Amino acid sequence: MKKKILIWTIGFFLLSFMLGFNLEVSQARKSEEELYRELEKFVNVVNIVKKEYVTTVDDKKLIYGALKGMLSSLDPYSAFLEPEASKELQAETSGEFEGVGMEITLKDGIITVVSPIQDTPAWNAGIKPGDKIIEIDGQSTKGMNTWEAAQKLRGKKGTSVTISILREHATKIMKITLVRDVIKVKSVKSAILPDNIGYVRITNFQERTASDLEAVLKEFNNQGINALILDLRNNPGGLLSSAIEVSELFLKEKKTIVSIQGRRPEDKRVYYSQRTPVWDKPVVLLINGGSASASEIVTGALKDQLESCKTVGTKSFGKGSVQNLIKLDEDGTSIKLTIAYYYTPSGTKIDGKGIEPDVKVEVGETTEELEFGKPEKDPQLRKAIEEVSKILVAHK
């Protein structure tokens, strides 16, 4: 009797497995058939356009246009890149390129400024995070993706570009003409404030950012600096590797910096600090709506993992997704594809949400309050100094 029950049980599980497998195969086949039908439709449209459009259409232009549309339909950060755009992306991370000096994104279908880069034409003209670019040189940006807009903004030094800006709470559209320049970004700037407080601003995360910051922190240690204000305001991000290396300068070994979660559970990756910290004294972080991506990784890591850390300013931008640059061909074409989201050590998803500061301090409408290391013109920096003083008193 027991033998019969065992045989029936084994048979039941085998049948269930086979039915499940067949169902899986059936669903995969169905999905594949749907894809082929849609591809057939695509080829059909290409043929109609080639035969019926009012002028002759270049095949490459037609396919490139389709690829751009496909990638831009996914999210604001995925894109098909022609060879020139691929080169520009690589130039940005090396710290020098020609243009107006601002990071842009697609937000609610509109080209939006993430942050102007300090001491560039965009910064000097008073461009602000959150500004919506309605037109570039008289052409509407409606339907443009980020890379198309970026290519129109970039250009040779000395040439000009006119943009129409819609700013929150403004009553009319602003037209601003910017003269392009060589954008040389020194990502780490430092100063010593009164009361023996070190001040460092990181403008973006490049290949040399961590090593430059490490040199500054070691010098601060040698000079007996008591605490640090790390300014990440209007920092649009940069390299993930740089954000991890910067975080390692503050965190003890084996502390979580950031985790990345892709489509499948097995795609989860966790990045830990793998070295002895250089700085173990109090830290206050300054953030605002222009702090994005790599800036938010560092902010999340230090906010979650350091007891003697406070964040001051306004909520960060909320750009917490990972893009891979995938080379397609020897001609230099590539795709920038979102493959995962960032999570802080406490498990908070950054994308679309941003990070709220511990101490909120609003500022005015100009960029004057961000004049480097001048607390008298910078209410957020003044508040950061107050918070540093509180932490130092508490640690005595």
Backbone torsions as a table, in degrees:
resi	resn	phi	psi	omega
1	MET	NA	-47.9	179.1
2	LYS	-60.1	-37.9	179.9
3	LYS	-63.0	-42.3	179.6
4	LYS	-63.4	-43.4	179.1
5	ILE	-60.1	-43.5	179.4
6	LEU	-61.1	-45.2	-179.7
7	ILE	-62.2	-44.4	179.1
8	TRP	-63.6	-38.8	179.7
9	THR	-63.7	-48.2	178.8
10	ILE	-60.4	-43.3	179.2
11	GLY	-61.1	-40.8	179.6
12	PHE	-61.3	-46.6	-179.5
13	PHE	-65.5	-38.7	177.7
14	LEU	-63.4	-43.4	179.6
15	LEU	-64.0	-42.9	179.1
16	SER	-60.9	-43.6	179.9
17	PHE	-61.1	-46.3	-177.6
18	MET	-65.5	-41.3	178.6
19	LEU	-65.0	-41.5	177.6
20	GLY	-63.0	-43.3	-179.9
21	PHE	-63.2	-44.5	179.7
22	ASN	-63.5	-37.8	178.3
23	LEU	-64.0	-42.7	178.8
24	GLU	-62.2	-46.7	179.1
25	VAL	-61.4	-42.4	-179.8
26	SER	-61.8	-43.8	179.5
27	GLN	-65.9	-40.8	178.6
28	ALA	-63.1	-42.5	179.8
29	ARG	-64.2	-41.5	179.4
30	LYS	-61.7	-44.6	178.6
31	SER	-62.1	-41.1	179.4
32	GLU	-64.0	-41.4	179.9
33	GLU	-65.0	-39.0	177.5
34	GLU	-63.6	-41.2	178.1
35	LEU	-61.2	-45.6	179.5
36	TYR	-61.4	-37.8	178.8
37	ARG	-63.6	-42.1	179.5
38	GLU	-68.3	-38.2	177.3
39	LEU	-64.6	-36.2	176.7
40	GLU	-61.1	-41.6	178.7
41	LYS	-62.8	-41.9	179.9
42	PHE	-61.1	-48.8	179.6
43	VAL	-60.9	-38.9	179.2
44	ASN	-61.3	-45.0	178.8
45	VAL	-63.2	-44.3	177.8
46	VAL	-56.3	-45.7	-180.0
47	ASN	-63.9	-41.3	178.7
48	ILE	-62.5	-46.2	179.8
49	VAL	-60.1	-45.6	-178.7
50	LYS	-62.3	-34.3	-177.8
51	LYS	-86.6	-39.1	-167.8
52	GLU	-105.0	-17.9	-176.0
53	TYR	-62.1	150.5	-170.9
54	VAL	-60.6	-29.9	175.9
55	THR	-128.1	166.0	177.8
56	THR	-65.7	134.7	-178.3
57	VAL	-108.9	132.0	176.3
58	ASP	-70.1	129.9	-176.8
59	ASP	-56.9	-45.7	-178.2
60	LYS	-62.2	-42.5	-179.9
61	LYS	-61.3	-39.6	-179.3
62	LEU	-64.9	-47.5	-178.8
63	ILE	-68.8	-42.8	178.4
64	TYR	-59.9	-41.2	178.9
65	GLY	-61.8	-41.5	178.8
66	ALA	-64.6	-42.3	-179.8
67	LEU	-65.4	-40.5	177.9
68	LYS	-61.7	-43.9	179.1
69	GLY	-63.7	-40.6	-179.2
70	MET	-62.5	-47.9	-177.2
71	LEU	-70.4	-41.0	-178.1
72	SER	-69.5	-19.0	178.2
73	SER	-73.9	-13.9	-176.3
74	LEU	-78.4	-52.5	180.0
75	ASP	-167.5	174.0	-176.5
76	PRO	-67.0	-14.7	-170.0
77	TYR	-109.3	-18.5	176.5
78	SER	-78.5	141.9	-177.0
79	ALA	-160.1	150.1	168.5
80	PHE	-91.2	128.4	-174.8
81	LEU	-114.0	122.7	171.1
82	GLU	-72.8	165.9	-173.5
83	PRO	-50.5	-42.4	-177.3
84	GLU	-65.7	-40.2	179.4
85	ALA	-65.8	-36.4	177.3
86	SER	-62.7	-41.7	178.5
87	LYS	-64.1	-41.0	-179.0
88	GLU	-63.0	-40.0	178.9
89	LEU	-61.2	-42.9	179.5
90	GLN	-68.0	-34.8	179.8
91	ALA	-65.7	-36.6	-178.8
92	GLU	-59.1	-41.8	-176.6
93	THR	-75.7	-14.8	178.5
94	SER	-87.0	-13.6	172.1
95	GLY	101.7	7.9	178.4
96	GLU	-150.6	129.6	175.6
97	PHE	-160.8	171.1	-179.3
98	GLU	-107.3	133.3	-179.3
99	GLY	168.7	-149.5	-177.1
100	VAL	-107.5	-16.1	172.8
101	GLY	88.7	52.2	172.8
102	MET	-148.0	147.4	176.0
103	GLU	-92.2	131.0	-180.0
104	ILE	-123.8	162.4	176.0
105	THR	-148.4	174.7	175.3
106	LEU	-103.5	114.3	-177.7
107	LYS	-126.9	121.4	-176.1
108	ASP	55.1	35.8	177.2
109	GLY	78.9	5.9	-177.5
110	ILE	-121.1	136.9	175.8
111	ILE	-64.1	120.1	-172.3
112	THR	-128.5	141.2	178.7
113	VAL	-76.4	123.2	171.6
114	VAL	-77.8	-49.6	-179.1
115	SER	-168.2	139.4	168.4
116	PRO	-79.4	148.4	177.3
117	ILE	-88.1	134.0	-174.4
118	GLN	-58.8	142.2	176.4
119	ASP	63.3	34.2	175.9
120	THR	-119.7	170.2	178.4
121	PRO	-53.6	-41.4	-179.3
122	ALA	-65.0	-43.4	179.1
123	TRP	-62.6	-48.5	-176.7
124	ASN	-65.6	-25.5	178.9
125	ALA	-84.0	-3.8	177.3
126	GLY	85.5	19.1	174.9
127	ILE	-61.9	139.8	-176.0
128	LYS	-122.7	153.9	172.5
129	PRO	-56.5	137.5	179.2
130	GLY	93.0	-11.9	176.0
131	ASP	-60.5	135.1	179.0
132	LYS	-100.0	124.4	-178.6
133	ILE	-90.1	109.0	-174.8
134	ILE	-86.5	-37.3	-179.6
135	GLU	-139.7	150.0	171.1
136	ILE	-127.3	117.3	-176.8
137	ASP	50.8	44.2	175.8
138	GLY	80.8	-6.6	179.6
139	GLN	-96.5	128.7	179.2
140	SER	-61.8	140.9	178.0
141	THR	-88.9	1.9	178.9
142	LYS	-60.5	126.9	-179.5
143	GLY	87.4	-8.7	177.8
144	MET	-76.5	145.0	168.7
145	ASN	-93.4	174.4	-174.9
146	THR	-58.4	-41.8	-175.5
147	TRP	-71.9	-33.7	175.9
148	GLU	-65.1	-43.0	177.8
149	ALA	-65.1	-42.4	-179.2
150	ALA	-61.9	-39.2	179.9
151	GLN	-66.4	-32.4	178.0
152	LYS	-74.5	-30.0	179.8
153	LEU	-78.2	-32.2	-179.7
154	ARG	-80.8	160.5	179.5
155	GLY	166.9	-178.6	-175.2
156	LYS	-68.0	146.5	176.6
157	LYS	-55.0	135.2	178.0
158	GLY	95.6	-19.3	176.6
159	THR	-81.9	158.5	-176.0
160	SER	-117.4	157.9	176.0
161	VAL	-142.7	135.9	-179.6
162	THR	-108.1	127.9	-180.0
163	ILE	-119.7	146.7	174.4
164	SER	-104.5	124.7	-172.8
165	ILE	-113.7	135.0	169.8
166	LEU	-110.9	115.2	-176.4
167	ARG	-105.9	142.8	179.5
168	GLU	-56.7	134.0	179.0
169	HIS	73.6	-5.1	177.8
170	ALA	-77.7	149.4	-176.0
171	THR	-91.2	-15.3	179.9
172	LYS	-145.8	162.6	178.5
173	ILE	-73.9	136.8	179.1
174	MET	-101.3	134.9	173.9
175	LYS	-105.9	126.1	-177.4
176	ILE	-129.4	128.3	175.9
177	THR	-99.7	125.3	-178.6
178	LEU	-113.3	135.6	175.0
179	VAL	-98.0	118.5	-176.2
180	ARG	-63.3	152.7	-178.9
181	ASP	-147.1	170.9	171.0
182	VAL	-75.6	121.8	-177.8
183	ILE	-93.7	102.5	176.7
184	LYS	-103.0	114.8	-175.1
185	VAL	-105.5	108.7	170.4
186	LYS	-88.7	109.8	-166.7
187	SER	-75.8	-19.6	-177.3
188	VAL	-123.4	121.7	174.8
189	LYS	-125.8	143.5	-175.4
190	SER	-138.2	159.0	176.3
191	ALA	-158.4	165.8	174.9
192	ILE	-113.3	122.3	-179.4
193	LEU	-92.3	167.5	176.3
194	PRO	-55.2	160.2	-179.3
195	ASP	65.9	26.3	173.0
196	ASN	60.7	41.6	179.0
197	ILE	-105.9	127.1	176.6
198	GLY	-81.0	143.3	179.8
199	TYR	-130.2	127.1	178.9
200	VAL	-132.7	130.8	171.9
201	ARG	-110.6	128.5	173.0
202	ILE	-106.6	118.9	-174.7
203	THR	-87.5	-28.6	170.0
204	ASN	-166.1	172.6	-173.6
205	PHE	-107.3	102.9	-178.1
206	GLN	-109.5	-176.1	-178.6
207	GLU	-61.3	-35.5	-174.7
208	ARG	-99.0	1.3	-173.1
209	THR	-57.7	-49.1	-176.7
210	ALA	-63.2	-43.2	-179.1
211	SER	-67.7	-37.2	177.6
212	ASP	-67.2	-41.0	178.7
213	LEU	-66.8	-39.9	178.9
214	GLU	-58.9	-41.2	179.1
215	ALA	-62.4	-40.8	179.0
216	VAL	-65.9	-45.1	-178.3
217	LEU	-64.1	-38.9	177.9
218	LYS	-65.2	-38.1	177.7
219	GLU	-67.4	-39.9	175.7
220	PHE	-60.4	-41.7	177.7
221	ASN	-61.4	-43.3	180.0
222	ASN	-62.9	-31.8	-177.7
223	GLN	-89.0	0.4	177.9
224	GLY	73.5	29.7	177.9
225	ILE	-64.8	136.7	-172.7
226	ASN	-83.2	-34.5	-174.0
227	ALA	-155.9	169.1	-174.1
228	LEU	-131.5	137.4	167.4
229	ILE	-108.4	117.9	-179.6
230	LEU	-105.1	113.0	-172.8
231	ASP	-97.4	111.0	178.2
232	LEU	-112.5	18.1	179.9
233	ARG	-67.7	142.7	-180.0
234	ASN	55.7	28.6	175.7
235	ASN	-100.7	107.7	-173.1
236	PRO	-76.8	-4.0	177.5
237	GLY	115.1	-140.1	-176.7
238	GLY	142.1	-132.4	-173.5
239	LEU	-81.5	132.9	175.0
240	LEU	-59.4	-43.7	-178.8
241	SER	-59.4	-37.7	179.0
242	SER	-67.2	-41.6	178.3
243	ALA	-61.6	-40.0	179.1
244	ILE	-66.3	-44.3	-179.5
245	GLU	-65.1	-38.3	177.6
246	VAL	-65.3	-44.1	179.4
247	SER	-60.7	-37.0	-179.4
248	GLU	-62.5	-23.5	179.9
249	LEU	-69.1	-14.9	-175.9
250	PHE	-116.9	-22.7	-171.9
251	LEU	-99.4	147.0	175.2
252	LYS	-67.9	159.4	-179.3
253	GLU	-58.6	142.0	177.4
254	LYS	73.1	10.2	174.6
255	LYS	-81.5	141.0	178.4
256	THR	-69.6	134.1	176.4
257	ILE	-99.7	-52.6	-178.5
258	VAL	-160.6	151.3	172.0
259	SER	-119.8	152.3	-177.8
260	ILE	-125.7	126.3	-178.9
261	GLN	-120.1	120.1	177.6
262	GLY	-91.3	-155.8	-176.0
263	ARG	-66.3	-40.0	-175.3
264	ARG	-104.6	149.2	179.0
265	PRO	-54.5	-36.2	-178.5
266	GLU	-72.0	-8.1	178.8
267	ASP	-84.2	0.5	-177.7
268	LYS	-70.1	132.5	175.6
269	ARG	-127.4	139.5	178.9
270	VAL	-120.1	131.3	179.4
271	TYR	-105.1	127.8	-178.8
272	TYR	-114.8	155.3	172.3
273	SER	-69.6	135.9	-175.4
274	GLN	-123.4	23.8	-179.6
275	ARG	-150.3	171.3	175.5
276	THR	-77.6	134.4	-178.1
277	PRO	-65.8	151.2	176.3
278	VAL	-88.8	-33.4	-176.8
279	TRP	-119.2	122.0	-179.6
280	ASP	-126.1	22.3	178.1
281	LYS	-104.0	172.3	-176.9
282	PRO	-55.7	145.9	179.6
283	VAL	-133.4	135.0	169.6
284	VAL	-119.3	128.0	-179.7
285	LEU	-99.5	135.9	173.4
286	LEU	-104.8	125.3	179.6
287	ILE	-134.8	159.5	173.5
288	ASN	-153.3	-169.8	-177.5
289	GLY	-65.4	-11.7	176.7
290	GLY	-95.6	1.1	177.4
291	SER	-86.8	114.8	-172.9
292	ALA	-138.1	159.9	168.8
293	SER	56.9	-112.8	-178.2
294	ALA	-58.0	-33.7	176.4
295	SER	-61.6	-38.8	-179.1
296	GLU	-73.9	-28.5	175.3
297	ILE	-64.6	-48.3	179.6
298	VAL	-63.8	-44.4	179.7
299	THR	-59.5	-47.6	-179.9
300	GLY	-62.3	-42.2	-178.4
301	ALA	-63.7	-48.2	-177.2
302	LEU	-73.0	-38.1	179.5
303	LYS	-63.0	-40.4	-177.9
304	ASP	-81.3	-28.8	-168.2
305	GLN	-109.0	-16.6	-178.3
306	LEU	-106.9	124.0	177.9
307	GLU	-66.7	-41.2	-176.6
308	SER	-91.9	48.9	-179.7
309	CYS	-133.0	134.9	175.0
310	LYS	-128.7	150.1	174.9
311	THR	-113.9	136.6	-176.4
312	VAL	-130.5	143.4	175.3
313	GLY	133.3	-133.7	177.7
314	THR	-129.1	169.2	-176.2
315	LYS	-57.7	139.3	179.9
316	SER	-72.3	172.8	-169.9
317	PHE	-66.1	-42.7	-179.0
318	GLY	94.6	41.3	176.3
319	LYS	-108.3	93.4	-173.2
320	GLY	-123.5	49.3	178.3
321	SER	-124.4	155.8	-176.0
322	VAL	-104.3	128.9	175.9
323	GLN	-114.6	136.7	173.3
324	ASN	-104.1	139.0	173.7
325	LEU	-95.6	112.9	-174.8
326	ILE	-111.7	116.6	-179.3
327	LYS	-72.3	134.1	-177.7
328	LEU	-100.6	-38.5	-171.3
329	ASP	-153.1	167.9	178.5
330	GLU	-68.9	-15.1	-179.3
331	ASP	-76.5	-4.4	176.9
332	GLY	99.1	-3.2	177.2
333	THR	-70.4	149.8	-180.0
334	SER	-156.1	169.8	172.2
335	ILE	-123.8	141.5	172.7
336	LYS	-102.8	112.9	-169.5
337	LEU	-123.5	129.3	175.2
338	THR	-70.6	123.4	-176.2
339	ILE	-118.8	-12.5	-176.5
340	ALA	-166.8	171.6	175.2
341	TYR	-117.0	151.8	175.7
342	TYR	-87.6	145.1	172.6
343	TYR	-131.9	138.7	177.8
344	THR	-71.1	167.6	179.3
345	PRO	-54.8	-29.5	179.6
346	SER	-82.6	-0.4	177.4
347	GLY	92.6	10.9	-179.2
348	THR	-81.8	128.5	176.2
349	LYS	-78.3	128.9	-176.0
350	ILE	-84.6	-38.4	-169.0
351	ASP	-60.7	127.0	178.3
352	GLY	78.1	-5.5	-176.4
353	LYS	-117.2	-43.1	-174.9
354	GLY	78.0	-179.6	-180.0
355	ILE	-119.0	125.7	177.5
356	GLU	-79.8	135.7	177.9
357	PRO	-73.9	157.6	174.8
358	ASP	-65.7	-38.4	-179.2
359	VAL	-124.3	114.6	-176.8
360	LYS	-88.2	129.1	176.9
361	VAL	-137.3	112.1	178.1
362	GLU	-80.3	157.8	177.6
363	VAL	-129.8	177.3	-177.0
364	GLY	-79.5	-164.3	-172.5
365	GLU	-89.1	-9.3	-176.5
366	THR	-105.9	170.1	176.5
367	THR	-90.4	2.8	-176.5
368	GLU	-59.9	-33.8	-177.2
369	GLU	-65.2	-11.6	179.7
370	LEU	-99.3	15.1	177.3
371	GLU	-57.5	130.0	-166.8
372	PHE	-55.6	120.6	171.5
373	GLY	62.9	27.9	-179.0
374	LYS	-116.9	86.8	-176.9
375	PRO	-60.6	-28.1	-179.1
376	GLU	-64.3	-21.5	178.8
377	LYS	-110.7	11.0	-170.0
378	ASP	-140.5	93.0	-177.6
379	PRO	-60.8	-31.8	178.6
380	GLN	-69.2	-41.2	177.7
381	LEU	-66.1	-38.7	177.2
382	ARG	-59.8	-43.0	-180.0
383	LYS	-66.5	-36.9	177.8
384	ALA	-61.9	-39.8	178.3
385	ILE	-63.8	-40.5	176.9
386	GLU	-60.6	-43.5	-178.7
387	GLU	-66.3	-38.0	176.6
388	VAL	-60.0	-45.2	-178.8
389	SER	-60.7	-40.6	178.2
390	LYS	-62.0	-44.0	-178.5
391	ILE	-64.8	-41.4	-179.7
392	LEU	-63.9	-40.5	178.1
393	VAL	-64.5	-42.8	-179.9
394	ALA	-64.4	-27.4	-177.0
395	HIS	-91.8	-1.6	-179.1
396	LYS	-76.0	NA	NA
